[in-house]
Amino acid sequence: MTGLLTALIIILAVLTILQIIRIYELSGDLNKEKSYLTTYDDNNRQGFYLLLFGIAIVASLIWMMIAWDEILLPQSASEHGVETDALMSISMGLILVVYFTITPILFWFSFKYRGLKDTKATYYEHNNKLELIWTSVPTVVLAVLIIYGLTVWSNTMSPENEEDPMRIEVYAQQYKWTARYAGSDNNLGYANVRLIEGANVLGLDLEDINSQDDFSPMEIHIPVGQPVLFTFRSQDVMHSAYFPHFRAQMNCVPGMTTRFQFTPTITTADMRKDPDVIGKVERINAIRAEAGNEPYEYDYLLLCNKICGSAHYNMQMNVIVETQADYDAWVLEQQSIIQTLAANN
């Protein structure tokens, strides 16, 4: 019902505007004015409007940067994320410098050289030096950015650390994540969607020797400083495994396996002590308190970054980064998938 009323309001607004335009045209005909001709007064008025509009959009951008800065992500909690953030900062810095240089000039020149009775435009055909400058400078800047970006991408996707990473599989389905750890042998057992049957929702090959110690917890735990290789599968549609706090993302594609590796650098407990994070949590809890909800505690999250269906917004899983000792103690509490399936049968 709300959608129908909104559509009716939009239609009525458009019809009203059309009628106002028509009345303006008819009044011009009655006064024997050619309303389609632009006058010097029109140019002067529109020039002022354009200048005010330019001031407004520049001011609004400055306001948004100040007002929304507090909702940005905190510092990166992974090794490669530091490089990613640096690349983002450099790129956005250059964009803002160009924006705050060029935009005021464009609007000011549009105002200054608006069509007036006593002014005349100067015909300026060509200048080789100017052409060389505004072609070569952006080319060099973009080339440097692209090379830098490719270097960051290469370091991210092919880390130099030769240490055998810990292996975790993330299995996507509407609308939840399921994590599977490789266990003590650090080798994931074979799994395939065709093997899904009953409680074996991951399609695990129960006869594969590498499957014997695989376990599937309710949340992801990883030790700080330990490289982790995540492999991703999807049961139904395309999902996107997004670890915003670690600056990591990889698509989960049905019928194939994708992977992404990163090394966490800050434990969940230490990140909760970060001043920016403390401020964010206080603001969130103030909103939740007004709504009568439970207080929020900051956690790293695994989210789905593809609109995979109606419950896409709720597809998330906690990620806990902890010390090696805490992680080892947590692993001892876990039960293998095969033991879980046997207990349920």
Contacts in CASP RR format, 6 or more apart in sequence:
PFRMAT RR
TARGET T0000
AUTHOR 0000-0000-0000
METHOD contacts of the structure
MODEL  1
MTGLLTALIIILAVLTILQIIRIYELSGDLNKEKSYLTTYDDNNRQGFYL
LLFGIAIVASLIWMMIAWDEILLPQSASEHGVETDALMSISMGLILVVYF
TITPILFWFSFKYRGLKDTKATYYEHNNKLELIWTSVPTVVLAVLIIYGL
TVWSNTMSPENEEDPMRIEVYAQQYKWTARYAGSDNNLGYANVRLIEGAN
VLGLDLEDINSQDDFSPMEIHIPVGQPVLFTFRSQDVMHSAYFPHFRAQM
NCVPGMTTRFQFTPTITTADMRKDPDVIGKVERINAIRAEAGNEPYEYDY
LLLCNKICGSAHYNMQMNVIVETQADYDAWVLEQQSIIQTLAANN
24 35 0 8 1.000
25 35 0 8 1.000
28 35 0 8 1.000
29 35 0 8 1.000
40 115 0 8 1.000
40 116 0 8 1.000
40 117 0 8 1.000
43 114 0 8 1.000
43 115 0 8 1.000
43 116 0 8 1.000
44 114 0 8 1.000
44 115 0 8 1.000
44 116 0 8 1.000
46 114 0 8 1.000
47 110 0 8 1.000
47 111 0 8 1.000
47 114 0 8 1.000
48 111 0 8 1.000
50 107 0 8 1.000
50 110 0 8 1.000
50 111 0 8 1.000
50 114 0 8 1.000
51 107 0 8 1.000
51 108 0 8 1.000
51 110 0 8 1.000
51 111 0 8 1.000
53 107 0 8 1.000
54 103 0 8 1.000
54 104 0 8 1.000
54 107 0 8 1.000
55 107 0 8 1.000
57 103 0 8 1.000
58 100 0 8 1.000
58 103 0 8 1.000
58 104 0 8 1.000
61 99 0 8 1.000
70 279 0 8 1.000
70 280 0 8 1.000
70 283 0 8 1.000
71 280 0 8 1.000
73 244 0 8 1.000
73 245 0 8 1.000
74 245 0 8 1.000
74 271 0 8 1.000
74 274 0 8 1.000
74 276 0 8 1.000
74 277 0 8 1.000
74 280 0 8 1.000
75 85 0 8 1.000
75 266 0 8 1.000
75 274 0 8 1.000
75 276 0 8 1.000
76 82 0 8 1.000
76 84 0 8 1.000
76 85 0 8 1.000
76 245 0 8 1.000
76 246 0 8 1.000
76 247 0 8 1.000
76 265 0 8 1.000
77 245 0 8 1.000
77 246 0 8 1.000
77 264 0 8 1.000
77 265 0 8 1.000
77 266 0 8 1.000
77 271 0 8 1.000
77 300 0 8 1.000
77 321 0 8 1.000
78 243 0 8 1.000
78 245 0 8 1.000
78 246 0 8 1.000
78 247 0 8 1.000
78 248 0 8 1.000
78 262 0 8 1.000
78 263 0 8 1.000
78 264 0 8 1.000
78 265 0 8 1.000
79 159 0 8 1.000
79 262 0 8 1.000
79 263 0 8 1.000
79 265 0 8 1.000
80 152 0 8 1.000
80 155 0 8 1.000
80 156 0 8 1.000
80 159 0 8 1.000
80 247 0 8 1.000
80 248 0 8 1.000
80 262 0 8 1.000
80 263 0 8 1.000
81 156 0 8 1.000
81 246 0 8 1.000
81 247 0 8 1.000
81 248 0 8 1.000
81 262 0 8 1.000
83 152 0 8 1.000
83 155 0 8 1.000
83 156 0 8 1.000
84 152 0 8 1.000
84 156 0 8 1.000
84 247 0 8 1.000
85 247 0 8 1.000
87 148 0 8 1.000
87 149 0 8 1.000
87 152 0 8 1.000
90 145 0 8 1.000
90 148 0 8 1.000
91 145 0 8 1.000
94 141 0 8 1.000
94 145 0 8 1.000
113 119 0 8 1.000
113 121 0 8 1.000
156 262 0 8 1.000
157 260 0 8 1.000
159 227 0 8 1.000
159 261 0 8 1.000
159 263 0 8 1.000
161 227 0 8 1.000
161 263 0 8 1.000
163 227 0 8 1.000
164 186 0 8 1.000
165 226 0 8 1.000
165 227 0 8 1.000
165 228 0 8 1.000
165 229 0 8 1.000
165 261 0 8 1.000
166 182 0 8 1.000
166 186 0 8 1.000
166 222 0 8 1.000
166 223 0 8 1.000
166 226 0 8 1.000
166 227 0 8 1.000
166 228 0 8 1.000
166 229 0 8 1.000
167 181 0 8 1.000
167 182 0 8 1.000
167 186 0 8 1.000
167 187 0 8 1.000
167 188 0 8 1.000
167 228 0 8 1.000
167 229 0 8 1.000
167 231 0 8 1.000
168 179 0 8 1.000
168 180 0 8 1.000
168 181 0 8 1.000
168 182 0 8 1.000
168 220 0 8 1.000
168 222 0 8 1.000
168 228 0 8 1.000
168 229 0 8 1.000
168 230 0 8 1.000
168 231 0 8 1.000
169 179 0 8 1.000
169 180 0 8 1.000
169 181 0 8 1.000
169 182 0 8 1.000
169 188 0 8 1.000
169 191 0 8 1.000
169 230 0 8 1.000
169 231 0 8 1.000
169 232 0 8 1.000
169 233 0 8 1.000
170 177 0 8 1.000
170 178 0 8 1.000
170 179 0 8 1.000
170 180 0 8 1.000
170 220 0 8 1.000
170 230 0 8 1.000
170 231 0 8 1.000
170 232 0 8 1.000
170 233 0 8 1.000
170 241 0 8 1.000
170 252 0 8 1.000
170 302 0 8 1.000
171 177 0 8 1.000
171 178 0 8 1.000
171 179 0 8 1.000
171 180 0 8 1.000
171 202 0 8 1.000
171 232 0 8 1.000
171 233 0 8 1.000
171 234 0 8 1.000
171 235 0 8 1.000
172 232 0 8 1.000
172 233 0 8 1.000
172 234 0 8 1.000
172 235 0 8 1.000
172 239 0 8 1.000
172 241 0 8 1.000
172 252 0 8 1.000
172 304 0 8 1.000
173 234 0 8 1.000
173 235 0 8 1.000
173 236 0 8 1.000
174 236 0 8 1.000
174 237 0 8 1.000
174 308 0 8 1.000
174 309 0 8 1.000
174 311 0 8 1.000
174 315 0 8 1.000
175 304 0 8 1.000
175 308 0 8 1.000
175 309 0 8 1.000
175 311 0 8 1.000
175 312 0 8 1.000
175 314 0 8 1.000
175 315 0 8 1.000
176 315 0 8 1.000
176 317 0 8 1.000
177 241 0 8 1.000
177 302 0 8 1.000
177 304 0 8 1.000
177 315 0 8 1.000
177 316 0 8 1.000
177 317 0 8 1.000
178 201 0 8 1.000
178 202 0 8 1.000
178 216 0 8 1.000
179 216 0 8 1.000
179 217 0 8 1.000
179 219 0 8 1.000
179 220 0 8 1.000
179 317 0 8 1.000
180 188 0 8 1.000
180 191 0 8 1.000
180 202 0 8 1.000
180 204 0 8 1.000
180 214 0 8 1.000
180 215 0 8 1.000
180 216 0 8 1.000
180 337 0 8 1.000
181 214 0 8 1.000
181 215 0 8 1.000
181 216 0 8 1.000
181 217 0 8 1.000
181 331 0 8 1.000
181 334 0 8 1.000
182 188 0 8 1.000
182 189 0 8 1.000
182 210 0 8 1.000
182 213 0 8 1.000
182 214 0 8 1.000
183 213 0 8 1.000
183 214 0 8 1.000
183 215 0 8 1.000
183 331 0 8 1.000
184 213 0 8 1.000
185 210 0 8 1.000
185 213 0 8 1.000
187 210 0 8 1.000
188 210 0 8 1.000
188 214 0 8 1.000
188 231 0 8 1.000
189 204 0 8 1.000
189 205 0 8 1.000
189 208 0 8 1.000
189 210 0 8 1.000
189 211 0 8 1.000
189 214 0 8 1.000
190 204 0 8 1.000
190 205 0 8 1.000
190 208 0 8 1.000
190 210 0 8 1.000
190 211 0 8 1.000
191 202 0 8 1.000
191 203 0 8 1.000
191 204 0 8 1.000
191 205 0 8 1.000
191 211 0 8 1.000
191 233 0 8 1.000
192 203 0 8 1.000
192 205 0 8 1.000
193 203 0 8 1.000
193 233 0 8 1.000
193 235 0 8 1.000
193 255 0 8 1.000
194 203 0 8 1.000
195 203 0 8 1.000
195 204 0 8 1.000
195 205 0 8 1.000
196 202 0 8 1.000
196 203 0 8 1.000
196 235 0 8 1.000
197 203 0 8 1.000
199 340 0 8 1.000
199 341 0 8 1.000
199 344 0 8 1.000
199 345 0 8 1.000
200 206 0 8 1.000
200 341 0 8 1.000
202 216 0 8 1.000
202 337 0 8 1.000
204 211 0 8 1.000
204 214 0 8 1.000
204 337 0 8 1.000
205 211 0 8 1.000
206 338 0 8 1.000
206 341 0 8 1.000
211 337 0 8 1.000
211 338 0 8 1.000
212 336 0 8 1.000
212 338 0 8 1.000
213 336 0 8 1.000
214 336 0 8 1.000
214 337 0 8 1.000
214 338 0 8 1.000
215 334 0 8 1.000
215 335 0 8 1.000
215 336 0 8 1.000
215 337 0 8 1.000
215 340 0 8 1.000
216 337 0 8 1.000
216 340 0 8 1.000
217 334 0 8 1.000
219 317 0 8 1.000
219 318 0 8 1.000
219 319 0 8 1.000
219 320 0 8 1.000
220 302 0 8 1.000
220 317 0 8 1.000
220 318 0 8 1.000
220 319 0 8 1.000
220 320 0 8 1.000
221 319 0 8 1.000
221 320 0 8 1.000
221 321 0 8 1.000
221 322 0 8 1.000
221 327 0 8 1.000
221 330 0 8 1.000
221 331 0 8 1.000
222 228 0 8 1.000
222 264 0 8 1.000
222 319 0 8 1.000
222 320 0 8 1.000
222 321 0 8 1.000
222 322 0 8 1.000
222 327 0 8 1.000
223 264 0 8 1.000
223 321 0 8 1.000
223 322 0 8 1.000
223 323 0 8 1.000
223 324 0 8 1.000
223 326 0 8 1.000
223 327 0 8 1.000
223 328 0 8 1.000
224 264 0 8 1.000
224 265 0 8 1.000
224 266 0 8 1.000
224 267 0 8 1.000
224 321 0 8 1.000
224 322 0 8 1.000
224 323 0 8 1.000
224 324 0 8 1.000
225 263 0 8 1.000
225 264 0 8 1.000
225 265 0 8 1.000
226 263 0 8 1.000
226 264 0 8 1.000
226 324 0 8 1.000
227 261 0 8 1.000
227 262 0 8 1.000
227 263 0 8 1.000
228 261 0 8 1.000
228 262 0 8 1.000
228 263 0 8 1.000
228 264 0 8 1.000
229 259 0 8 1.000
229 260 0 8 1.000
229 261 0 8 1.000
230 241 0 8 1.000
230 248 0 8 1.000
230 250 0 8 1.000
230 259 0 8 1.000
230 260 0 8 1.000
230 261 0 8 1.000
231 257 0 8 1.000
231 258 0 8 1.000
231 259 0 8 1.000
232 241 0 8 1.000
232 250 0 8 1.000
232 251 0 8 1.000
232 252 0 8 1.000
232 257 0 8 1.000
232 258 0 8 1.000
232 259 0 8 1.000
232 260 0 8 1.000
233 252 0 8 1.000
233 255 0 8 1.000
233 257 0 8 1.000
234 252 0 8 1.000
234 253 0 8 1.000
234 254 0 8 1.000
234 255 0 8 1.000
235 254 0 8 1.000
236 254 0 8 1.000
237 254 0 8 1.000
237 306 0 8 1.000
237 308 0 8 1.000
237 309 0 8 1.000
238 251 0 8 1.000
238 252 0 8 1.000
238 253 0 8 1.000
238 254 0 8 1.000
238 306 0 8 1.000
238 308 0 8 1.000
239 251 0 8 1.000
239 252 0 8 1.000
239 304 0 8 1.000
239 306 0 8 1.000
239 308 0 8 1.000
239 315 0 8 1.000
240 249 0 8 1.000
240 250 0 8 1.000
240 251 0 8 1.000
240 252 0 8 1.000
240 304 0 8 1.000
240 305 0 8 1.000
240 306 0 8 1.000
241 248 0 8 1.000
241 249 0 8 1.000
241 250 0 8 1.000
241 251 0 8 1.000
241 252 0 8 1.000
241 260 0 8 1.000
241 302 0 8 1.000
241 304 0 8 1.000
241 305 0 8 1.000
242 248 0 8 1.000
242 249 0 8 1.000
242 302 0 8 1.000
242 303 0 8 1.000
242 304 0 8 1.000
242 305 0 8 1.000
243 249 0 8 1.000
243 262 0 8 1.000
243 300 0 8 1.000
243 301 0 8 1.000
243 302 0 8 1.000
243 303 0 8 1.000
243 319 0 8 1.000
244 301 0 8 1.000
244 303 0 8 1.000
245 271 0 8 1.000
245 300 0 8 1.000
245 301 0 8 1.000
245 319 0 8 1.000
246 262 0 8 1.000
246 264 0 8 1.000
246 300 0 8 1.000
246 319 0 8 1.000
247 262 0 8 1.000
248 260 0 8 1.000
248 262 0 8 1.000
249 260 0 8 1.000
249 305 0 8 1.000
250 258 0 8 1.000
250 259 0 8 1.000
250 260 0 8 1.000
251 258 0 8 1.000
251 306 0 8 1.000
252 258 0 8 1.000
264 321 0 8 1.000
266 321 0 8 1.000
267 321 0 8 1.000
267 322 0 8 1.000
267 323 0 8 1.000
268 298 0 8 1.000
268 299 0 8 1.000
268 300 0 8 1.000
268 319 0 8 1.000
268 320 0 8 1.000
268 321 0 8 1.000
268 322 0 8 1.000
269 322 0 8 1.000
271 277 0 8 1.000
271 298 0 8 1.000
271 300 0 8 1.000
271 321 0 8 1.000
272 278 0 8 1.000
272 281 0 8 1.000
272 297 0 8 1.000
272 298 0 8 1.000
277 298 0 8 1.000
280 298 0 8 1.000
281 296 0 8 1.000
281 297 0 8 1.000
281 298 0 8 1.000
284 296 0 8 1.000
285 295 0 8 1.000
285 296 0 8 1.000
288 294 0 8 1.000
288 295 0 8 1.000
288 296 0 8 1.000
289 295 0 8 1.000
299 318 0 8 1.000
299 319 0 8 1.000
299 320 0 8 1.000
300 318 0 8 1.000
300 319 0 8 1.000
300 320 0 8 1.000
300 321 0 8 1.000
301 316 0 8 1.000
301 317 0 8 1.000
301 318 0 8 1.000
301 319 0 8 1.000
302 316 0 8 1.000
302 317 0 8 1.000
302 318 0 8 1.000
302 319 0 8 1.000
303 315 0 8 1.000
303 316 0 8 1.000
304 312 0 8 1.000
304 315 0 8 1.000
304 316 0 8 1.000
306 312 0 8 1.000
308 315 0 8 1.000
322 330 0 8 1.000
335 343 0 8 1.000
END
